Structures are given as C-alpha cells and as structure tokens.
Amino acid sequence: MSSKDNAAIGQLLGLLESRYAIRVLWALRDGHAQTFRLLQDSVGGITPNTLNTRIKELREADLVNHGKEGYVVTALGADLLKRLAELPAFAAKWSARQAKKVA
C-alpha cells in the first residue's frame, strides 16, 4: 500500500472515529431522509450540539447531504455503507466468540 493510500485511509478513519459519526451514517443506511430530531432519536444518546458537528463534518466529506425531506447519505456515503454492509454478520460472529471467552 502506498503512502498516499495510507494517508487516505488515515483521513477516512479519522472522520469515522469521531464520536457518533459512524452511527449517524448507519442510521441513514436505508436511504430514507431523516429530520434532525428523527436522526437524533435514531442515533440515540447524541446531544444536539454533537449531532450538528457530526452532520457538518459528514457533509463536508460529501457523505451526507440535506434535502427537502431531511438528511440523507450521498452516493459516496451509500458506497461506503455498501462496503460496511458485512459489519452486522461480522459483529454477530465476533460477539458470539467473545461470549464463549467469558463462559
């Protein structure tokens, strides 16, 4: 992997590591627009100030946009979510393995 690739990955991970950023994207994964309040409820536990900050960052990164109906993922955001689509299956497998360790 080139240093340019590493830098791009570092930038993306830096954005997604921000508190609640991935949750905001995940809440929008079905493609339906959500109002600010609905998005706040979908994410759960996020303050309005933090949600505003995350939305601003995700909009600047061209992953989220605001339309007439509310917030939606952009084509680029949908592409990222498509690549993360295997996350639930992996999470279930990982969680089961963690539970076995505890037992």
N, CA, C and O atoms as a GROMACS GRO file, in nm:
protein
  412
    1MET      N    1   0.085  -0.118   0.000
    1MET     CA    2   0.000   0.000   0.000
    1MET      C    3   0.089   0.124   0.000
    1MET      O    4   0.187   0.132   0.075
    2SER      N    5   0.055   0.219  -0.084
    2SER     CA    6   0.137   0.339  -0.095
    2SER      C    7   0.111   0.434   0.022
    2SER      O    8   0.012   0.422   0.094
    3SER      N    9   0.202   0.528   0.038
    3SER     CA   10   0.184   0.627   0.145
    3SER      C   11   0.062   0.714   0.117
    3SER      O   12  -0.001   0.764   0.211
    4LYS      N   13   0.029   0.734  -0.011
    4LYS     CA   14  -0.091   0.810  -0.047
    4LYS      C   15  -0.216   0.735  -0.002
    4LYS      O   16  -0.310   0.794   0.050
    5ASP      N   17  -0.217   0.602  -0.024
    5ASP     CA   18  -0.329   0.519   0.021
    5ASP      C   19  -0.341   0.522   0.173
    5ASP      O   20  -0.451   0.534   0.227
    6ASN      N   21  -0.228   0.510   0.240
    6ASN     CA   22  -0.228   0.514   0.387
    6ASN      C   23  -0.282   0.647   0.438
    6ASN      O   24  -0.354   0.651   0.537
    7ALA      N   25  -0.246   0.756   0.372
    7ALA     CA   26  -0.294   0.888   0.413
    7ALA      C   27  -0.446   0.898   0.395
    7ALA      O   28  -0.516   0.951   0.481
    8ALA      N   29  -0.496   0.846   0.283
    8ALA     CA   30  -0.640   0.850   0.257
    8ALA      C   31  -0.715   0.767   0.361
    8ALA      O   32  -0.819   0.810   0.411
    9ILE      N   33  -0.664   0.649   0.392
    9ILE     CA   34  -0.727   0.563   0.493
    9ILE      C   35  -0.723   0.632   0.629
    9ILE      O   36  -0.821   0.629   0.703
   10GLY      N   37  -0.612   0.692   0.660
   10GLY     CA   38  -0.599   0.765   0.787
   10GLY      C   39  -0.700   0.878   0.797
   10GLY      O   40  -0.759   0.898   0.903
   11GLN      N   41  -0.720   0.952   0.688
   11GLN     CA   42  -0.818   1.060   0.689
   11GLN      C   43  -0.960   1.006   0.710
   11GLN      O   44  -1.036   1.059   0.790
   12LEU      N   45  -0.994   0.900   0.637
   12LEU     CA   46  -1.129   0.843   0.649
   12LEU      C   47  -1.151   0.788   0.789
   12LEU      O   48  -1.255   0.813   0.850
   13LEU      N   49  -1.054   0.714   0.841
   13LEU     CA   50  -1.070   0.659   0.976
   13LEU      C   51  -1.076   0.771   1.080
   13LEU      O   52  -1.149   0.759   1.179
   14GLY      N   53  -1.002   0.877   1.059
   14GLY     CA   54  -1.009   0.991   1.150
   14GLY      C   55  -1.149   1.049   1.155
   14GLY      O   56  -1.198   1.084   1.263
   15LEU      N   57  -1.213   1.060   1.040
   15LEU     CA   58  -1.350   1.110   1.035
   15LEU      C   59  -1.446   1.013   1.103
   15LEU      O   60  -1.528   1.053   1.184
   16LEU      N   61  -1.434   0.885   1.070
   16LEU     CA   62  -1.527   0.786   1.124
   16LEU      C   63  -1.506   0.758   1.272
   16LEU      O   64  -1.598   0.712   1.340
   17GLU      N   65  -1.386   0.786   1.323
   17GLU     CA   66  -1.358   0.767   1.466
   17GLU      C   67  -1.422   0.875   1.552
   17GLU      O   68  -1.436   0.858   1.674
   18SER      N   69  -1.461   0.985   1.490
   18SER     CA   70  -1.527   1.091   1.567
   18SER      C   71  -1.652   1.034   1.631
   18SER      O   72  -1.727   0.958   1.570
   19ARG      N   73  -1.673   1.071   1.755
   19ARG     CA   74  -1.785   1.016   1.831
   19ARG      C   75  -1.917   1.028   1.754
   19ARG      O   76  -1.955   1.137   1.713
   20TYR      N   77  -1.984   0.917   1.736
   20TYR     CA   78  -2.115   0.904   1.672
   20TYR      C   79  -2.113   0.917   1.520
   20TYR      O   80  -2.219   0.902   1.458
   21ALA      N   81  -2.001   0.944   1.457
   21ALA     CA   82  -2.000   0.963   1.312
   21ALA      C   83  -2.052   0.840   1.239
   21ALA      O   84  -2.138   0.851   1.152
   22ILE      N   85  -2.000   0.724   1.273
   22ILE     CA   86  -2.044   0.602   1.205
   22ILE      C   87  -2.189   0.571   1.238
   22ILE      O   88  -2.262   0.516   1.155
   23ARG      N   89  -2.233   0.605   1.358
   23ARG     CA   90  -2.373   0.583   1.395
   23ARG      C   91  -2.468   0.671   1.313
   23ARG      O   92  -2.577   0.628   1.276
   24VAL      N   93  -2.426   0.794   1.287
   24VAL     CA   94  -2.508   0.882   1.204
   24VAL      C   95  -2.522   0.823   1.064
   24VAL      O   96  -2.632   0.815   1.010
   25LEU      N   97  -2.411   0.781   1.006
   25LEU     CA   98  -2.416   0.717   0.875
   25LEU      C   99  -2.502   0.592   0.878
   25LEU      O  100  -2.586   0.570   0.789
   26TRP      N  101  -2.482   0.511   0.979
   26TRP     CA  102  -2.556   0.384   0.991
   26TRP      C  103  -2.706   0.410   1.003
   26TRP      O  104  -2.787   0.334   0.948
   27ALA      N  105  -2.744   0.516   1.074
   27ALA     CA  106  -2.886   0.548   1.090
   27ALA      C  107  -2.950   0.589   0.957
   27ALA      O  108  -3.071   0.578   0.940
   28LEU      N  109  -2.868   0.635   0.863
   28LEU     CA  110  -2.918   0.679   0.733
   28LEU      C  111  -2.904   0.572   0.624
   28LEU      O  112  -2.934   0.597   0.508
   29ARG      N  113  -2.859   0.453   0.662
   29ARG     CA  114  -2.825   0.350   0.564
   29ARG      C  115  -2.941   0.301   0.478
   29ARG      O  116  -2.918   0.251   0.368
   30ASP      N  117  -3.065   0.316   0.526
   30ASP     CA  118  -3.178   0.266   0.447
   30ASP      C  119  -3.215   0.358   0.332
   30ASP      O  120  -3.301   0.324   0.251
   31GLY      N  121  -3.152   0.475   0.325
   31GLY     CA  122  -3.176   0.567   0.214
   31GLY      C  123  -3.292   0.662   0.234
   31GLY      O  124  -3.314   0.750   0.151
   32HIS      N  125  -3.367   0.647   0.343
   32HIS     CA  126  -3.478   0.737   0.370
   32HIS      C  127  -3.428   0.861   0.443
   32HIS      O  128  -3.346   0.852   0.535
   33ALA      N  129  -3.478   0.975   0.401
   33ALA     CA  130  -3.440   1.101   0.464
   33ALA      C  131  -3.490   1.105   0.608
   33ALA      O  132  -3.598   1.055   0.639
   34GLN      N  133  -3.410   1.166   0.693
   34GLN     CA  134  -3.449   1.182   0.833
   34GLN      C  135  -3.432   1.327   0.875
   34GLN      O  136  -3.333   1.392   0.841
   35THR      N  137  -3.530   1.377   0.949
   35THR     CA  138  -3.519   1.511   1.006
   35THR      C  139  -3.412   1.507   1.115
   35THR      O  140  -3.368   1.400   1.158
   36PHE      N  141  -3.372   1.625   1.159
   36PHE     CA  142  -3.272   1.633   1.265
   36PHE      C  143  -3.318   1.555   1.388
   36PHE      O  144  -3.241   1.476   1.444
   37ARG      N  145  -3.441   1.578   1.430
   37ARG     CA  146  -3.493   1.513   1.552
   37ARG      C  147  -3.500   1.361   1.534
   37ARG      O  148  -3.462   1.287   1.625
   38LEU      N  149  -3.547   1.315   1.420
   38LEU     CA  150  -3.554   1.171   1.394
   38LEU      C  151  -3.415   1.109   1.391
   38LEU      O  152  -3.393   1.000   1.444
   39LEU      N  153  -3.322   1.180   1.330
   39LEU     CA  154  -3.184   1.131   1.326
   39LEU      C  155  -3.126   1.125   1.466
   39LEU      O  156  -3.055   1.030   1.500
   40GLN      N  157  -3.154   1.225   1.547
   40GLN     CA  158  -3.107   1.225   1.686
   40GLN      C  159  -3.163   1.105   1.761
   40GLN      O  160  -3.090   1.039   1.835
   41ASP      N  161  -3.290   1.076   1.741
   41ASP     CA  162  -3.353   0.960   1.806
   41ASP      C  163  -3.294   0.829   1.752
   41ASP      O  164  -3.274   0.734   1.828
   42SER      N  165  -3.268   0.823   1.622
   42SER     CA  166  -3.213   0.702   1.560
   42SER      C  167  -3.074   0.670   1.612
   42SER      O  168  -3.039   0.554   1.634
   43VAL      N  169  -2.995   0.774   1.633
   43VAL     CA  170  -2.858   0.755   1.682
   43VAL      C  171  -2.860   0.720   1.830
   43VAL      O  172  -2.785   0.634   1.875
   44GLY      N  173  -2.945   0.787   1.906
   44GLY     CA  174  -2.958   0.759   2.048
   44GLY      C  175  -2.844   0.813   2.131
   44GLY      O  176  -2.728   0.782   2.104
   45GLY      N  177  -2.876   0.893   2.230
   45GLY     CA  178  -2.776   0.942   2.325
   45GLY      C  179  -2.689   1.055   2.274
   45GLY      O  180  -2.600   1.100   2.346
   46ILE      N  181  -2.712   1.102   2.155
   46ILE     CA  182  -2.629   1.210   2.100
   46ILE      C  183  -2.693   1.345   2.133
   46ILE      O  184  -2.814   1.362   2.121
   47THR      N  185  -2.612   1.440   2.174
   47THR     CA  186  -2.663   1.573   2.203
   47THR      C  187  -2.683   1.650   2.072
   47THR      O  188  -2.619   1.619   1.972
   48PRO      N  189  -2.771   1.748   2.073
   48PRO     CA  190  -2.791   1.827   1.951
   48PRO      C  191  -2.663   1.892   1.901
   48PRO      O  192  -2.639   1.897   1.780
   49ASN      N  193  -2.580   1.940   1.992
   49ASN     CA  194  -2.455   2.004   1.953
   49ASN      C  195  -2.362   1.905   1.883
   49ASN      O  196  -2.303   1.936   1.780
   50THR      N  197  -2.350   1.785   1.940
   50THR     CA  198  -2.263   1.683   1.880
   50THR      C  199  -2.318   1.640   1.744
   50THR      O  200  -2.242   1.621   1.650
   51LEU      N  201  -2.450   1.623   1.735
   51LEU     CA  202  -2.510   1.584   1.608
   51LEU      C  203  -2.486   1.691   1.503
   51LEU      O  204  -2.452   1.659   1.389
   52ASN      N  205  -2.502   1.817   1.539
   52ASN     CA  206  -2.472   1.926   1.445
   52ASN      C  207  -2.329   1.920   1.395
   52ASN      O  208  -2.303   1.937   1.276
   53THR      N  209  -2.236   1.895   1.486
   53THR     CA  210  -2.095   1.887   1.449
   53THR      C  211  -2.071   1.770   1.355
   53THR      O  212  -2.003   1.786   1.254
   54ARG      N  213  -2.125   1.652   1.388
   54ARG     CA  214  -2.106   1.533   1.302
   54ARG      C  215  -2.167   1.553   1.164
   54ARG      O  216  -2.106   1.517   1.063
   55ILE      N  217  -2.287   1.611   1.161
   55ILE     CA  218  -2.351   1.636   1.031
   55ILE      C  219  -2.266   1.731   0.948
   55ILE      O  220  -2.247   1.709   0.828
   56LYS      N  221  -2.215   1.835   1.010
   56LYS     CA  222  -2.130   1.930   0.938
   56LYS      C  223  -2.008   1.859   0.881
   56LYS      O  224  -1.974   1.879   0.765
   57GLU      N  225  -1.942   1.778   0.962
   57GLU     CA  226  -1.823   1.706   0.916
   57GLU      C  227  -1.857   1.607   0.804
   57GLU      O  228  -1.784   1.598   0.705
   58LEU      N  229  -1.967   1.535   0.819
   58LEU     CA  230  -2.006   1.437   0.717
   58LEU      C  231  -2.051   1.506   0.588
   58LEU      O  232  -2.032   1.453   0.479
   59ARG      N  233  -2.111   1.623   0.600
   59ARG     CA  234  -2.147   1.700   0.480
   59ARG      C  235  -2.022   1.751   0.410
   59ARG      O  236  -2.014   1.746   0.287
   60GLU      N  237  -1.926   1.801   0.487
   60GLU     CA  238  -1.800   1.849   0.428
   60GLU      C  239  -1.725   1.736   0.358
   60GLU      O  240  -1.653   1.759   0.261
   61ALA      N  241  -1.742   1.614   0.408
   61ALA     CA  242  -1.676   1.496   0.349
   61ALA      C  243  -1.758   1.438   0.234
   61ALA      O  244  -1.719   1.337   0.175
   62ASP      N  245  -1.871   1.500   0.202
   62ASP     CA  246  -1.961   1.456   0.094
   62ASP      C  247  -2.018   1.316   0.118
   62ASP      O  248  -2.040   1.240   0.024
   63LEU      N  249  -2.042   1.284   0.244
   63LEU     CA  250  -2.103   1.155   0.278
   63LEU      C  251  -2.251   1.170   0.314
   63LEU      O  252  -2.327   1.075   0.304
   64VAL      N  253  -2.291   1.290   0.356
   64VAL     CA  254  -2.428   1.320   0.395
   64VAL      C  255  -2.468   1.453   0.331
   64VAL      O  256  -2.386   1.542   0.313
   65ASN      N  257  -2.595   1.462   0.298
   65ASN     CA  258  -2.647   1.586   0.243
   65ASN      C  259  -2.783   1.615   0.306
   65ASN      O  260  -2.843   1.527   0.367
   66HIS      N  261  -2.829   1.737   0.292
   66HIS     CA  262  -2.961   1.775   0.343
   66HIS      C  263  -3.049   1.812   0.225
   66HIS      O  264  -3.016   1.900   0.146
   67GLY      N  265  -3.162   1.743   0.215
   67GLY     CA  266  -3.258   1.772   0.110
   67GLY      C  267  -3.386   1.826   0.167
   67GLY      O  268  -3.391   1.863   0.285
   68LYS      N  269  -3.490   1.832   0.086
   68LYS     CA  270  -3.620   1.885   0.130
   68LYS      C  271  -3.679   1.803   0.243
   68LYS      O  272  -3.745   1.857   0.332
   69GLU      N  273  -3.657   1.673   0.241
   69GLU     CA  274  -3.717   1.582   0.340
   69GLU      C  275  -3.632   1.565   0.466
   69GLU      O  276  -3.682   1.520   0.568
   70GLY      N  277  -3.504   1.600   0.459
   70GLY     CA  278  -3.415   1.583   0.573
   70GLY      C  279  -3.277   1.536   0.529
   70GLY      O  280  -3.237   1.558   0.415
   71TYR      N  281  -3.207   1.472   0.618
   71TYR     CA  282  -3.070   1.427   0.591
   71TYR      C  283  -3.071   1.291   0.524
   71TYR      O  284  -3.148   1.203   0.559
   72VAL      N  285  -2.983   1.275   0.425
   72VAL     CA  286  -2.967   1.151   0.351
   72VAL      C  287  -2.819   1.130   0.323
   72VAL      O  288  -2.740   1.224   0.326
   73VAL      N  289  -2.782   1.005   0.295
   73VAL     CA  290  -2.645   0.980   0.252
   73VAL      C  291  -2.633   1.016   0.104
   73VAL      O  292  -2.729   1.002   0.028
   74THR      N  293  -2.516   1.061   0.066
   74THR     CA  294  -2.487   1.089  -0.074
   74THR      C  295  -2.452   0.958  -0.143
   74THR      O  296  -2.448   0.853  -0.080
   75ALA      N  297  -2.426   0.964  -0.272
   75ALA     CA  298  -2.382   0.845  -0.346
   75ALA      C  299  -2.251   0.792  -0.286
   75ALA      O  300  -2.232   0.671  -0.275
   76LEU      N  301  -2.163   0.882  -0.248
   76LEU     CA  302  -2.037   0.841  -0.187
   76LEU      C  303  -2.061   0.776  -0.050
   76LEU      O  304  -1.998   0.676  -0.016
   77GLY      N  305  -2.152   0.834   0.027
   77GLY     CA  306  -2.188   0.776   0.156
   77GLY      C  307  -2.251   0.639   0.140
   77GLY      O  308  -2.223   0.548   0.219
   78ALA      N  309  -2.336   0.624   0.039
   78ALA     CA  310  -2.400   0.495   0.013
   78ALA      C  311  -2.295   0.391  -0.027
   78ALA      O  312  -2.305   0.274   0.010
   79ASP      N  313  -2.194   0.433  -0.102
   79ASP     CA  314  -2.086   0.343  -0.141
   79ASP      C  315  -2.010   0.295  -0.017
   79ASP      O  316  -1.978   0.176  -0.005
   80LEU      N  317  -1.980   0.386   0.075
   80LEU     CA  318  -1.913   0.348   0.199
   80LEU      C  319  -1.999   0.251   0.279
   80LEU      O  320  -1.948   0.150   0.329
   81LEU      N  321  -2.127   0.280   0.291
   81LEU     CA  322  -2.217   0.191   0.366
   81LEU      C  323  -2.228   0.054   0.300
   81LEU      O  324  -2.239  -0.047   0.369
   82LYS      N  325  -2.225   0.051   0.169
   82LYS     CA  326  -2.228  -0.077   0.098
   82LYS      C  327  -2.106  -0.160   0.136
   82LYS      O  328  -2.115  -0.282   0.153
   83ARG      N  329  -1.994  -0.095   0.149
   83ARG     CA  330  -1.869  -0.164   0.185
   83ARG      C  331  -1.870  -0.209   0.331
   83ARG      O  332  -1.799  -0.302   0.368
   84LEU      N  333  -1.951  -0.143   0.413
   84LEU     CA  334  -1.964  -0.179   0.554
   84LEU      C  335  -2.081  -0.275   0.578
   84LEU      O  336  -2.109  -0.310   0.693
   85ALA      N  337  -2.149  -0.317   0.473
   85ALA     CA  338  -2.270  -0.399   0.485
   85ALA      C  339  -2.245  -0.533   0.554
   85ALA      O  340  -2.337  -0.590   0.612
   86GLU      N  341  -2.124  -0.582   0.550
   86GLU     CA  342  -2.093  -0.709   0.614
   86GLU      C  343  -2.065  -0.693   0.763
   86GLU      O  344  -2.041  -0.792   0.833
   87LEU      N  345  -2.069  -0.573   0.811
   87LEU     CA  346  -2.042  -0.546   0.952
   87LEU      C  347  -2.136  -0.619   1.047
   87LEU      O  348  -2.089  -0.673   1.146
   88PRO      N  349  -2.268  -0.622   1.023
   88PRO     CA  350  -2.357  -0.694   1.116
   88PRO      C  351  -2.323  -0.843   1.129
   88PRO      O  352  -2.323  -0.897   1.240
   89ALA      N  353  -2.293  -0.909   1.018
   89ALA     CA  354  -2.258  -1.052   1.023
   89ALA      C  355  -2.127  -1.071   1.100
   89ALA      O  356  -2.115  -1.163   1.182
   90PHE      N  357  -2.031  -0.984   1.075
   90PHE     CA  358  -1.905  -0.994   1.147
   90PHE      C  359  -1.926  -0.967   1.295
   90PHE      O  360  -1.869  -1.036   1.379
   91ALA      N  361  -2.006  -0.866   1.328
   91ALA     CA  362  -2.032  -0.830   1.468
   91ALA      C  363  -2.096  -0.947   1.542
   91ALA      O  364  -2.061  -0.974   1.657
   92ALA      N  365  -2.191  -1.016   1.479
   92ALA     CA  366  -2.257  -1.130   1.543
   92ALA      C  367  -2.156  -1.242   1.569
   92ALA      O  368  -2.156  -1.302   1.676
   93LYS      N  369  -2.072  -1.269   1.472
   93LYS     CA  370  -1.969  -1.372   1.485
   93LYS      C  371  -1.871  -1.335   1.596
   93LYS      O  372  -1.835  -1.418   1.680
   94TRP      N  373  -1.828  -1.211   1.596
   94TRP     CA  374  -1.734  -1.164   1.696
   94TRP      C  375  -1.796  -1.169   1.837
   94TRP      O  376  -1.731  -1.212   1.932
   95SER      N  377  -1.920  -1.124   1.848
   95SER     CA  378  -1.989  -1.122   1.977
   95SER      C  379  -2.004  -1.263   2.033
   95SER      O  380  -1.986  -1.285   2.153
   96ALA      N  381  -2.039  -1.359   1.947
   96ALA     CA  382  -2.052  -1.498   1.991
   96ALA      C  383  -1.918  -1.551   2.042
   96ALA      O  384  -1.911  -1.623   2.142
   97ARG      N  385  -1.813  -1.515   1.974
   97ARG     CA  386  -1.679  -1.558   2.015
   97ARG      C  387  -1.640  -1.497   2.149
   97ARG      O  388  -1.577  -1.562   2.232
   98GLN      N  389  -1.677  -1.370   2.169
   98GLN     CA  390  -1.649  -1.302   2.296
   98GLN      C  391  -1.727  -1.367   2.409
   98GLN      O  392  -1.675  -1.383   2.520
   99ALA      N  393  -1.852  -1.405   2.383
   99ALA     CA  394  -1.936  -1.467   2.484
   99ALA      C  395  -1.877  -1.602   2.525
   99ALA      O  396  -1.884  -1.639   2.642
  100LYS      N  397  -1.820  -1.676   2.432
  100LYS     CA  398  -1.759  -1.804   2.462
  100LYS      C  399  -1.636  -1.787   2.554
  100LYS      O  400  -1.609  -1.870   2.641
  101LYS      N  401  -1.565  -1.676   2.533
  101LYS     CA  402  -1.448  -1.648   2.618
  101LYS      C  403  -1.488  -1.628   2.762
  101LYS      O  404  -1.419  -1.673   2.853
  102VAL      N  405  -1.601  -1.561   2.783
  102VAL     CA  406  -1.648  -1.528   2.917
  102VAL      C  407  -1.702  -1.653   2.988
  102VAL      O  408  -1.688  -1.668   3.109
  103ALA      N  409  -1.765  -1.740   2.909
  103ALA     CA  410  -1.830  -1.860   2.968
  103ALA      C  411  -1.731  -1.961   3.018
  103ALA      O  412  -1.770  -2.066   3.069
   0.00000   0.00000   0.00000
